[in-house]
Amino acid sequence: MAGIVIGIVVFLLLLFARQLIHLALLLGVLLVQIFLLLVVDGSYARTRYSLLFGLALVGSVLWHLYAPRPV
C-alpha cells in the first residue's frame, strides 16, 4: 500500500514535467506497480514488486532531475 501512495505522490510531483517521454514512462511504471500490487498474491511477492518499482520510480526521478537538457 505504501508503494502505491509513494508512486502516486511522485507521479503528481512530476505531472508538470516538460518531457512527455518521461511522463509516459512514469505513468507506465505507476500503472504496472498498481496492477502488480492488486493482482499478485502473497505479502512477500507484493513487497518485492513494490520495492522493485519503488526503485524504478526513484531512478526515474533522479534521471529527470540530473539528465542533460537539450539546448
mmCIF file of the N, C-alpha and C atoms, coordinates in Angstrom:
data_MODEL
# 
_entry.id   MODEL 
# 
loop_
_atom_site.group_PDB 
_atom_site.id 
_atom_site.type_symbol 
_atom_site.label_atom_id 
_atom_site.label_alt_id 
_atom_site.label_comp_id 
_atom_site.label_asym_id 
_atom_site.label_entity_id 
_atom_site.label_seq_id 
_atom_site.pdbx_PDB_ins_code 
_atom_site.Cartn_x 
_atom_site.Cartn_y 
_atom_site.Cartn_z 
_atom_site.occupancy 
_atom_site.B_iso_or_equiv 
_atom_site.pdbx_formal_charge 
_atom_site.auth_seq_id 
_atom_site.auth_comp_id 
_atom_site.auth_asym_id 
_atom_site.auth_atom_id 
_atom_site.pdbx_PDB_model_num 
ATOM 1   N N  . MET A 1 1  ? 0.819  -1.198  0.000   1.00 0.00 ? 1  MET A N  1 
ATOM 2   C CA . MET A 1 1  ? 0.000  0.000   0.000   1.00 0.00 ? 1  MET A CA 1 
ATOM 3   C C  . MET A 1 1  ? 0.862  1.260   0.000   1.00 0.00 ? 1  MET A C  1 
ATOM 4   N N  . ALA A 1 2  ? 1.935  1.212   0.763   1.00 0.00 ? 2  ALA A N  1 
ATOM 5   C CA . ALA A 1 2  ? 2.828  2.377   0.811   1.00 0.00 ? 2  ALA A CA 1 
ATOM 6   C C  . ALA A 1 2  ? 3.469  2.623   -0.553  1.00 0.00 ? 2  ALA A C  1 
ATOM 7   N N  . GLY A 1 3  ? 3.762  1.544   -1.286  1.00 0.00 ? 3  GLY A N  1 
ATOM 8   C CA . GLY A 1 3  ? 4.343  1.702   -2.620  1.00 0.00 ? 3  GLY A CA 1 
ATOM 9   C C  . GLY A 1 3  ? 3.411  2.439   -3.558  1.00 0.00 ? 3  GLY A C  1 
ATOM 10  N N  . ILE A 1 4  ? 2.105  2.144   -3.451  1.00 0.00 ? 4  ILE A N  1 
ATOM 11  C CA . ILE A 1 4  ? 1.126  2.836   -4.292  1.00 0.00 ? 4  ILE A CA 1 
ATOM 12  C C  . ILE A 1 4  ? 1.072  4.311   -3.930  1.00 0.00 ? 4  ILE A C  1 
ATOM 13  N N  . VAL A 1 5  ? 1.051  4.607   -2.636  1.00 0.00 ? 5  VAL A N  1 
ATOM 14  C CA . VAL A 1 5  ? 0.980  6.006   -2.190  1.00 0.00 ? 5  VAL A CA 1 
ATOM 15  C C  . VAL A 1 5  ? 2.209  6.772   -2.649  1.00 0.00 ? 5  VAL A C  1 
ATOM 16  N N  . ILE A 1 6  ? 3.393  6.170   -2.480  1.00 0.00 ? 6  ILE A N  1 
ATOM 17  C CA . ILE A 1 6  ? 4.632  6.823   -2.908  1.00 0.00 ? 6  ILE A CA 1 
ATOM 18  C C  . ILE A 1 6  ? 4.620  7.040   -4.421  1.00 0.00 ? 6  ILE A C  1 
ATOM 19  N N  . GLY A 1 7  ? 4.179  6.035   -5.161  1.00 0.00 ? 7  GLY A N  1 
ATOM 20  C CA . GLY A 1 7  ? 4.111  6.157   -6.612  1.00 0.00 ? 7  GLY A CA 1 
ATOM 21  C C  . GLY A 1 7  ? 3.180  7.272   -7.056  1.00 0.00 ? 7  GLY A C  1 
ATOM 22  N N  . ILE A 1 8  ? 2.015  7.375   -6.415  1.00 0.00 ? 8  ILE A N  1 
ATOM 23  C CA . ILE A 1 8  ? 1.064  8.430   -6.777  1.00 0.00 ? 8  ILE A CA 1 
ATOM 24  C C  . ILE A 1 8  ? 1.625  9.801   -6.440  1.00 0.00 ? 8  ILE A C  1 
ATOM 25  N N  . VAL A 1 9  ? 2.276  9.936   -5.285  1.00 0.00 ? 9  VAL A N  1 
ATOM 26  C CA . VAL A 1 9  ? 2.856  11.222  -4.896  1.00 0.00 ? 9  VAL A CA 1 
ATOM 27  C C  . VAL A 1 9  ? 3.946  11.634  -5.879  1.00 0.00 ? 9  VAL A C  1 
ATOM 28  N N  . VAL A 1 10 ? 4.820  10.691  -6.234  1.00 0.00 ? 10 VAL A N  1 
ATOM 29  C CA . VAL A 1 10 ? 5.893  11.018  -7.186  1.00 0.00 ? 10 VAL A CA 1 
ATOM 30  C C  . VAL A 1 10 ? 5.300  11.380  -8.540  1.00 0.00 ? 10 VAL A C  1 
ATOM 31  N N  . PHE A 1 11 ? 4.265  10.638  -8.961  1.00 0.00 ? 11 PHE A N  1 
ATOM 32  C CA . PHE A 1 11 ? 3.635  10.944  -10.238 1.00 0.00 ? 11 PHE A CA 1 
ATOM 33  C C  . PHE A 1 11 ? 3.040  12.343  -10.234 1.00 0.00 ? 11 PHE A C  1 
ATOM 34  N N  . LEU A 1 12 ? 2.366  12.715  -9.151  1.00 0.00 ? 12 LEU A N  1 
ATOM 35  C CA . LEU A 1 12 ? 1.776  14.051  -9.085  1.00 0.00 ? 12 LEU A CA 1 
ATOM 36  C C  . LEU A 1 12 ? 2.842  15.137  -9.053  1.00 0.00 ? 12 LEU A C  1 
ATOM 37  N N  . LEU A 1 13 ? 3.962  14.864  -8.397  1.00 0.00 ? 13 LEU A N  1 
ATOM 38  C CA . LEU A 1 13 ? 5.045  15.856  -8.365  1.00 0.00 ? 13 LEU A CA 1 
ATOM 39  C C  . LEU A 1 13 ? 5.643  16.076  -9.749  1.00 0.00 ? 13 LEU A C  1 
ATOM 40  N N  . LEU A 1 14 ? 5.701  15.008  -10.533 1.00 0.00 ? 14 LEU A N  1 
ATOM 41  C CA . LEU A 1 14 ? 6.300  15.125  -11.862 1.00 0.00 ? 14 LEU A CA 1 
ATOM 42  C C  . LEU A 1 14 ? 5.264  15.289  -12.966 1.00 0.00 ? 14 LEU A C  1 
ATOM 43  N N  . LEU A 1 15 ? 4.025  15.569  -12.588 1.00 0.00 ? 15 LEU A N  1 
ATOM 44  C CA . LEU A 1 15 ? 2.954  15.691  -13.572 1.00 0.00 ? 15 LEU A CA 1 
ATOM 45  C C  . LEU A 1 15 ? 3.220  16.841  -14.532 1.00 0.00 ? 15 LEU A C  1 
ATOM 46  N N  . PHE A 1 16 ? 3.922  17.847  -14.060 1.00 0.00 ? 16 PHE A N  1 
ATOM 47  C CA . PHE A 1 16 ? 4.182  19.021  -14.891 1.00 0.00 ? 16 PHE A CA 1 
ATOM 48  C C  . PHE A 1 16 ? 5.546  18.945  -15.583 1.00 0.00 ? 16 PHE A C  1 
ATOM 49  N N  . ALA A 1 17 ? 6.041  17.718  -15.749 1.00 0.00 ? 17 ALA A N  1 
ATOM 50  C CA . ALA A 1 17 ? 7.335  17.539  -16.409 1.00 0.00 ? 17 ALA A CA 1 
ATOM 51  C C  . ALA A 1 17 ? 7.253  17.998  -17.863 1.00 0.00 ? 17 ALA A C  1 
ATOM 52  N N  . ARG A 1 18 ? 8.349  18.545  -18.359 1.00 0.00 ? 18 ARG A N  1 
ATOM 53  C CA . ARG A 1 18 ? 8.375  19.026  -19.741 1.00 0.00 ? 18 ARG A CA 1 
ATOM 54  C C  . ARG A 1 18 ? 8.549  17.881  -20.730 1.00 0.00 ? 18 ARG A C  1 
ATOM 55  N N  . GLN A 1 19 ? 9.145  16.803  -20.303 1.00 0.00 ? 19 GLN A N  1 
ATOM 56  C CA . GLN A 1 19 ? 9.471  15.716  -21.231 1.00 0.00 ? 19 GLN A CA 1 
ATOM 57  C C  . GLN A 1 19 ? 8.330  14.707  -21.252 1.00 0.00 ? 19 GLN A C  1 
ATOM 58  N N  . LEU A 1 20 ? 7.634  14.622  -22.370 1.00 0.00 ? 20 LEU A N  1 
ATOM 59  C CA . LEU A 1 20 ? 6.476  13.732  -22.470 1.00 0.00 ? 20 LEU A CA 1 
ATOM 60  C C  . LEU A 1 20 ? 6.889  12.266  -22.402 1.00 0.00 ? 20 LEU A C  1 
ATOM 61  N N  . ILE A 1 21 ? 8.067  11.941  -22.890 1.00 0.00 ? 21 ILE A N  1 
ATOM 62  C CA . ILE A 1 21 ? 8.535  10.555  -22.830 1.00 0.00 ? 21 ILE A CA 1 
ATOM 63  C C  . ILE A 1 21 ? 8.703  10.142  -21.376 1.00 0.00 ? 21 ILE A C  1 
ATOM 64  N N  . HIS A 1 22 ? 9.286  11.010  -20.585 1.00 0.00 ? 22 HIS A N  1 
ATOM 65  C CA . HIS A 1 22 ? 9.479  10.700  -19.168 1.00 0.00 ? 22 HIS A CA 1 
ATOM 66  C C  . HIS A 1 22 ? 8.134  10.563  -18.463 1.00 0.00 ? 22 HIS A C  1 
ATOM 67  N N  . LEU A 1 23 ? 7.193  11.422  -18.780 1.00 0.00 ? 23 LEU A N  1 
ATOM 68  C CA . LEU A 1 23 ? 5.871  11.359  -18.176 1.00 0.00 ? 23 LEU A CA 1 
ATOM 69  C C  . LEU A 1 23 ? 5.170  10.048  -18.528 1.00 0.00 ? 23 LEU A C  1 
ATOM 70  N N  . ALA A 1 24 ? 5.271  9.633   -19.789 1.00 0.00 ? 24 ALA A N  1 
ATOM 71  C CA . ALA A 1 24 ? 4.664  8.367   -20.203 1.00 0.00 ? 24 ALA A CA 1 
ATOM 72  C C  . ALA A 1 24 ? 5.334  7.187   -19.505 1.00 0.00 ? 24 ALA A C  1 
ATOM 73  N N  . LEU A 1 25 ? 6.655  7.239   -19.372 1.00 0.00 ? 25 LEU A N  1 
ATOM 74  C CA . LEU A 1 25 ? 7.381  6.173   -18.688 1.00 0.00 ? 25 LEU A CA 1 
ATOM 75  C C  . LEU A 1 25 ? 6.962  6.090   -17.231 1.00 0.00 ? 25 LEU A C  1 
ATOM 76  N N  . LEU A 1 26 ? 6.860  7.225   -16.565 1.00 0.00 ? 26 LEU A N  1 
ATOM 77  C CA . LEU A 1 26 ? 6.464  7.250   -15.162 1.00 0.00 ? 26 LEU A CA 1 
ATOM 78  C C  . LEU A 1 26 ? 5.044  6.733   -14.987 1.00 0.00 ? 26 LEU A C  1 
ATOM 79  N N  . LEU A 1 27 ? 4.144  7.131   -15.874 1.00 0.00 ? 27 LEU A N  1 
ATOM 80  C CA . LEU A 1 27 ? 2.768  6.647   -15.801 1.00 0.00 ? 27 LEU A CA 1 
ATOM 81  C C  . LEU A 1 27 ? 2.710  5.138   -16.011 1.00 0.00 ? 27 LEU A C  1 
ATOM 82  N N  . GLY A 1 28 ? 3.494  4.635   -16.957 1.00 0.00 ? 28 GLY A N  1 
ATOM 83  C CA . GLY A 1 28 ? 3.535  3.187   -17.193 1.00 0.00 ? 28 GLY A CA 1 
ATOM 84  C C  . GLY A 1 28 ? 4.050  2.427   -15.984 1.00 0.00 ? 28 GLY A C  1 
ATOM 85  N N  . VAL A 1 29 ? 5.107  2.925   -15.380 1.00 0.00 ? 29 VAL A N  1 
ATOM 86  C CA . VAL A 1 29 ? 5.659  2.265   -14.190 1.00 0.00 ? 29 VAL A CA 1 
ATOM 87  C C  . VAL A 1 29 ? 4.636  2.285   -13.066 1.00 0.00 ? 29 VAL A C  1 
ATOM 88  N N  . LEU A 1 30 ? 3.955  3.412   -12.885 1.00 0.00 ? 30 LEU A N  1 
ATOM 89  C CA . LEU A 1 30 ? 2.952  3.514   -11.833 1.00 0.00 ? 30 LEU A CA 1 
ATOM 90  C C  . LEU A 1 30 ? 1.796  2.554   -12.072 1.00 0.00 ? 30 LEU A C  1 
ATOM 91  N N  . LEU A 1 31 ? 1.326  2.452   -13.309 1.00 0.00 ? 31 LEU A N  1 
ATOM 92  C CA . LEU A 1 31 ? 0.217  1.548   -13.606 1.00 0.00 ? 31 LEU A CA 1 
ATOM 93  C C  . LEU A 1 31 ? 0.612  0.091   -13.408 1.00 0.00 ? 31 LEU A C  1 
ATOM 94  N N  . VAL A 1 32 ? 1.826  -0.265  -13.822 1.00 0.00 ? 32 VAL A N  1 
ATOM 95  C CA . VAL A 1 32 ? 2.292  -1.634  -13.617 1.00 0.00 ? 32 VAL A CA 1 
ATOM 96  C C  . VAL A 1 32 ? 2.436  -1.926  -12.130 1.00 0.00 ? 32 VAL A C  1 
ATOM 97  N N  . GLN A 1 33 ? 2.922  -0.959  -11.367 1.00 0.00 ? 33 GLN A N  1 
ATOM 98  C CA . GLN A 1 33 ? 3.065  -1.153  -9.921  1.00 0.00 ? 33 GLN A CA 1 
ATOM 99  C C  . GLN A 1 33 ? 1.704  -1.392  -9.282  1.00 0.00 ? 33 GLN A C  1 
ATOM 100 N N  . ILE A 1 34 ? 0.715  -0.589  -9.616  1.00 0.00 ? 34 ILE A N  1 
ATOM 101 C CA . ILE A 1 34 ? -0.621 -0.761  -9.051  1.00 0.00 ? 34 ILE A CA 1 
ATOM 102 C C  . ILE A 1 34 ? -1.199 -2.111  -9.467  1.00 0.00 ? 34 ILE A C  1 
ATOM 103 N N  . PHE A 1 35 ? -1.024 -2.487  -10.735 1.00 0.00 ? 35 PHE A N  1 
ATOM 104 C CA . PHE A 1 35 ? -1.536 -3.769  -11.215 1.00 0.00 ? 35 PHE A CA 1 
ATOM 105 C C  . PHE A 1 35 ? -0.913 -4.926  -10.447 1.00 0.00 ? 35 PHE A C  1 
ATOM 106 N N  . LEU A 1 36 ? 0.415  -4.896  -10.279 1.00 0.00 ? 36 LEU A N  1 
ATOM 107 C CA . LEU A 1 36 ? 1.080  -5.982  -9.563  1.00 0.00 ? 36 LEU A CA 1 
ATOM 108 C C  . LEU A 1 36 ? 0.662  -6.038  -8.108  1.00 0.00 ? 36 LEU A C  1 
ATOM 109 N N  . LEU A 1 37 ? 0.516  -4.875  -7.470  1.00 0.00 ? 37 LEU A N  1 
ATOM 110 C CA . LEU A 1 37 ? 0.130  -4.877  -6.063  1.00 0.00 ? 37 LEU A CA 1 
ATOM 111 C C  . LEU A 1 37 ? -1.302 -5.353  -5.871  1.00 0.00 ? 37 LEU A C  1 
ATOM 112 N N  . LEU A 1 38 ? -2.151 -5.146  -6.861  1.00 0.00 ? 38 LEU A N  1 
ATOM 113 C CA . LEU A 1 38 ? -3.536 -5.584  -6.728  1.00 0.00 ? 38 LEU A CA 1 
ATOM 114 C C  . LEU A 1 38 ? -3.727 -7.040  -7.127  1.00 0.00 ? 38 LEU A C  1 
ATOM 115 N N  . VAL A 1 39 ? -2.895 -7.554  -8.040  1.00 0.00 ? 39 VAL A N  1 
ATOM 116 C CA . VAL A 1 39 ? -3.118 -8.883  -8.602  1.00 0.00 ? 39 VAL A CA 1 
ATOM 117 C C  . VAL A 1 39 ? -2.253 -9.943  -7.935  1.00 0.00 ? 39 VAL A C  1 
ATOM 118 N N  . VAL A 1 40 ? -0.987 -9.626  -7.689  1.00 0.00 ? 40 VAL A N  1 
ATOM 119 C CA . VAL A 1 40 ? -0.056 -10.637 -7.185  1.00 0.00 ? 40 VAL A CA 1 
ATOM 120 C C  . VAL A 1 40 ? -0.426 -11.002 -5.754  1.00 0.00 ? 40 VAL A C  1 
ATOM 121 N N  . ASP A 1 41 ? -0.527 -12.297 -5.484  1.00 0.00 ? 41 ASP A N  1 
ATOM 122 C CA . ASP A 1 41 ? -0.887 -12.759 -4.145  1.00 0.00 ? 41 ASP A CA 1 
ATOM 123 C C  . ASP A 1 41 ? 0.363  -12.986 -3.316  1.00 0.00 ? 41 ASP A C  1 
ATOM 124 N N  . GLY A 1 42 ? 0.214  -12.889 -2.006  1.00 0.00 ? 42 GLY A N  1 
ATOM 125 C CA . GLY A 1 42 ? 1.330  -13.144 -1.102  1.00 0.00 ? 42 GLY A CA 1 
ATOM 126 C C  . GLY A 1 42 ? 2.037  -11.862 -0.720  1.00 0.00 ? 42 GLY A C  1 
ATOM 127 N N  . SER A 1 43 ? 2.232  -11.662 0.565   1.00 0.00 ? 43 SER A N  1 
ATOM 128 C CA . SER A 1 43 ? 2.841  -10.413 1.031   1.00 0.00 ? 43 SER A CA 1 
ATOM 129 C C  . SER A 1 43 ? 4.302  -10.310 0.597   1.00 0.00 ? 43 SER A C  1 
ATOM 130 N N  . TYR A 1 44 ? 5.022  -11.456 0.494   1.00 0.00 ? 44 TYR A N  1 
ATOM 131 C CA . TYR A 1 44 ? 6.425  -11.397 0.079   1.00 0.00 ? 44 TYR A CA 1 
ATOM 132 C C  . TYR A 1 44 ? 6.532  -10.906 -1.351  1.00 0.00 ? 44 TYR A C  1 
ATOM 133 N N  . ALA A 1 45 ? 5.705  -11.464 -2.229  1.00 0.00 ? 45 ALA A N  1 
ATOM 134 C CA . ALA A 1 45 ? 5.742  -11.040 -3.632  1.00 0.00 ? 45 ALA A CA 1 
ATOM 135 C C  . ALA A 1 45 ? 5.341  -9.579  -3.748  1.00 0.00 ? 45 ALA A C  1 
ATOM 136 N N  . ARG A 1 46 ? 4.337  -9.173  -2.993  1.00 0.00 ? 46 ARG A N  1 
ATOM 137 C CA . ARG A 1 46 ? 3.899  -7.786  -3.043  1.00 0.00 ? 46 ARG A CA 1 
ATOM 138 C C  . ARG A 1 46 ? 5.008  -6.843  -2.592  1.00 0.00 ? 46 ARG A C  1 
ATOM 139 N N  . THR A 1 47 ? 5.678  -7.206  -1.517  1.00 0.00 ? 47 THR A N  1 
ATOM 140 C CA . THR A 1 47 ? 6.765  -6.374  -1.004  1.00 0.00 ? 47 THR A CA 1 
ATOM 141 C C  . THR A 1 47 ? 7.907  -6.301  -2.012  1.00 0.00 ? 47 THR A C  1 
ATOM 142 N N  . ARG A 1 48 ? 8.246  -7.452  -2.601  1.00 0.00 ? 48 ARG A N  1 
ATOM 143 C CA . ARG A 1 48 ? 9.344  -7.487  -3.563  1.00 0.00 ? 48 ARG A CA 1 
ATOM 144 C C  . ARG A 1 48 ? 9.035  -6.612  -4.775  1.00 0.00 ? 48 ARG A C  1 
ATOM 145 N N  . TYR A 1 49 ? 7.830  -6.744  -5.344  1.00 0.00 ? 49 TYR A N  1 
ATOM 146 C CA . TYR A 1 49 ? 7.486  -5.935  -6.511  1.00 0.00 ? 49 TYR A CA 1 
ATOM 147 C C  . TYR A 1 49 ? 7.337  -4.466  -6.146  1.00 0.00 ? 49 TYR A C  1 
ATOM 148 N N  . SER A 1 50 ? 6.828  -4.182  -4.956  1.00 0.00 ? 50 SER A N  1 
ATOM 149 C CA . SER A 1 50 ? 6.707  -2.799  -4.529  1.00 0.00 ? 50 SER A CA 1 
ATOM 150 C C  . SER A 1 50 ? 8.078  -2.150  -4.416  1.00 0.00 ? 50 SER A C  1 
ATOM 151 N N  . LEU A 1 51 ? 9.039  -2.869  -3.850  1.00 0.00 ? 51 LEU A N  1 
ATOM 152 C CA . LEU A 1 51 ? 10.394 -2.336  -3.748  1.00 0.00 ? 51 LEU A CA 1 
ATOM 153 C C  . LEU A 1 51 ? 11.016 -2.161  -5.127  1.00 0.00 ? 51 LEU A C  1 
ATOM 154 N N  . LEU A 1 52 ? 10.796 -3.134  -6.022  1.00 0.00 ? 52 LEU A N  1 
ATOM 155 C CA . LEU A 1 52 ? 11.360 -3.064  -7.368  1.00 0.00 ? 52 LEU A CA 1 
ATOM 156 C C  . LEU A 1 52 ? 10.864 -1.825  -8.107  1.00 0.00 ? 52 LEU A C  1 
ATOM 157 N N  . PHE A 1 53 ? 9.567  -1.609  -8.088  1.00 0.00 ? 53 PHE A N  1 
ATOM 158 C CA . PHE A 1 53 ? 9.029  -0.467  -8.819  1.00 0.00 ? 53 PHE A CA 1 
ATOM 159 C C  . PHE A 1 53 ? 9.237  0.837   -8.062  1.00 0.00 ? 53 PHE A C  1 
ATOM 160 N N  . GLY A 1 54 ? 9.368  0.761   -6.742  1.00 0.00 ? 54 GLY A N  1 
ATOM 161 C CA . GLY A 1 54 ? 9.763  1.948   -5.995  1.00 0.00 ? 54 GLY A CA 1 
ATOM 162 C C  . GLY A 1 54 ? 11.155 2.411   -6.412  1.00 0.00 ? 54 GLY A C  1 
ATOM 163 N N  . LEU A 1 55 ? 12.072 1.444   -6.581  1.00 0.00 ? 55 LEU A N  1 
ATOM 164 C CA . LEU A 1 55 ? 13.417 1.784   -7.059  1.00 0.00 ? 55 LEU A CA 1 
ATOM 165 C C  . LEU A 1 55 ? 13.368 2.327   -8.480  1.00 0.00 ? 55 LEU A C  1 
ATOM 166 N N  . ALA A 1 56 ? 12.494 1.775   -9.307  1.00 0.00 ? 56 ALA A N  1 
ATOM 167 C CA . ALA A 1 56 ? 12.352 2.288   -10.671 1.00 0.00 ? 56 ALA A CA 1 
ATOM 168 C C  . ALA A 1 56 ? 11.859 3.738   -10.656 1.00 0.00 ? 56 ALA A C  1 
ATOM 169 N N  . LEU A 1 57 ? 10.939 4.034   -9.758  1.00 0.00 ? 57 LEU A N  1 
ATOM 170 C CA . LEU A 1 57 ? 10.455 5.411   -9.655  1.00 0.00 ? 57 LEU A CA 1 
ATOM 171 C C  . LEU A 1 57 ? 11.544 6.356   -9.168  1.00 0.00 ? 57 LEU A C  1 
ATOM 172 N N  . VAL A 1 58 ? 12.334 5.904   -8.193  1.00 0.00 ? 58 VAL A N  1 
ATOM 173 C CA . VAL A 1 58 ? 13.439 6.740   -7.698  1.00 0.00 ? 58 VAL A CA 1 
ATOM 174 C C  . VAL A 1 58 ? 14.442 6.992   -8.817  1.00 0.00 ? 58 VAL A C  1 
ATOM 175 N N  . GLY A 1 59 ? 14.766 5.947   -9.574  1.00 0.00 ? 59 GLY A N  1 
ATOM 176 C CA . GLY A 1 59 ? 15.673 6.111   -10.714 1.00 0.00 ? 59 GLY A CA 1 
ATOM 177 C C  . GLY A 1 59 ? 15.113 7.070   -11.742 1.00 0.00 ? 59 GLY A C  1 
ATOM 178 N N  . SER A 1 60 ? 13.813 6.982   -11.968 1.00 0.00 ? 60 SER A N  1 
ATOM 179 C CA . SER A 1 60 ? 13.169 7.875   -12.921 1.00 0.00 ? 60 SER A CA 1 
ATOM 180 C C  . SER A 1 60 ? 13.231 9.330   -12.453 1.00 0.00 ? 60 SER A C  1 
ATOM 181 N N  . VAL A 1 61 ? 13.029 9.540   -11.161 1.00 0.00 ? 61 VAL A N  1 
ATOM 182 C CA . VAL A 1 61 ? 13.108 10.896  -10.612 1.00 0.00 ? 61 VAL A CA 1 
ATOM 183 C C  . VAL A 1 61 ? 14.528 11.437  -10.728 1.00 0.00 ? 61 VAL A C  1 
ATOM 184 N N  . LEU A 1 62 ? 15.517 10.609  -10.385 1.00 0.00 ? 62 LEU A N  1 
ATOM 185 C CA . LEU A 1 62 ? 16.904 11.056  -10.488 1.00 0.00 ? 62 LEU A CA 1 
ATOM 186 C C  . LEU A 1 62 ? 17.263 11.381  -11.935 1.00 0.00 ? 62 LEU A C  1 
ATOM 187 N N  . TRP A 1 63 ? 16.795 10.547  -12.873 1.00 0.00 ? 63 TRP A N  1 
ATOM 188 C CA . TRP A 1 63 ? 17.060 10.822  -14.289 1.00 0.00 ? 63 TRP A CA 1 
ATOM 189 C C  . TRP A 1 63 ? 16.414 12.141  -14.690 1.00 0.00 ? 63 TRP A C  1 
ATOM 190 N N  . HIS A 1 64 ? 15.210 12.378  -14.213 1.00 0.00 ? 64 HIS A N  1 
ATOM 191 C CA . HIS A 1 64 ? 14.509 13.612  -14.545 1.00 0.00 ? 64 HIS A CA 1 
ATOM 192 C C  . HIS A 1 64 ? 15.246 14.834  -14.000 1.00 0.00 ? 64 HIS A C  1 
ATOM 193 N N  . LEU A 1 65 ? 15.815 14.712  -12.819 1.00 0.00 ? 65 LEU A N  1 
ATOM 194 C CA . LEU A 1 65 ? 16.481 15.862  -12.196 1.00 0.00 ? 65 LEU A CA 1 
ATOM 195 C C  . LEU A 1 65 ? 17.864 16.126  -12.775 1.00 0.00 ? 65 LEU A C  1 
ATOM 196 N N  . TYR A 1 66 ? 18.607 15.070  -13.111 1.00 0.00 ? 66 TYR A N  1 
ATOM 197 C CA . TYR A 1 66 ? 20.017 15.246  -13.456 1.00 0.00 ? 66 TYR A CA 1 
ATOM 198 C C  . TYR A 1 66 ? 20.356 14.942  -14.911 1.00 0.00 ? 66 TYR A C  1 
ATOM 199 N N  . ALA A 1 67 ? 19.374 14.586  -15.733 1.00 0.00 ? 67 ALA A N  1 
ATOM 200 C CA . ALA A 1 67 ? 19.658 14.308  -17.144 1.00 0.00 ? 67 ALA A CA 1 
ATOM 201 C C  . ALA A 1 67 ? 20.035 15.608  -17.853 1.00 0.00 ? 67 ALA A C  1 
ATOM 202 N N  . PRO A 1 68 ? 20.963 15.525  -18.801 1.00 0.00 ? 68 PRO A N  1 
ATOM 203 C CA . PRO A 1 68 ? 21.312 16.742  -19.553 1.00 0.00 ? 68 PRO A CA 1 
ATOM 204 C C  . PRO A 1 68 ? 20.130 17.220  -20.395 1.00 0.00 ? 68 PRO A C  1 
ATOM 205 N N  . ARG A 1 69 ? 19.895 18.484  -20.369 1.00 0.00 ? 69 ARG A N  1 
ATOM 206 C CA . ARG A 1 69 ? 18.771 19.070  -21.110 1.00 0.00 ? 69 ARG A CA 1 
ATOM 207 C C  . ARG A 1 69 ? 19.210 19.432  -22.527 1.00 0.00 ? 69 ARG A C  1 
ATOM 208 N N  . PRO A 1 70 ? 18.361 19.169  -23.512 1.00 0.00 ? 70 PRO A N  1 
ATOM 209 C CA . PRO A 1 70 ? 18.700 19.619  -24.874 1.00 0.00 ? 70 PRO A CA 1 
ATOM 210 C C  . PRO A 1 70 ? 18.657 21.136  -24.958 1.00 0.00 ? 70 PRO A C  1 
ATOM 211 N N  . VAL A 1 71 ? 19.560 21.679  -25.734 1.00 0.00 ? 71 VAL A N  1 
ATOM 212 C CA . VAL A 1 71 ? 19.667 23.139  -25.824 1.00 0.00 ? 71 VAL A CA 1 
ATOM 213 C C  . VAL A 1 71 ? 18.708 23.669  -26.865 1.00 0.00 ? 71 VAL A C  1 
# 
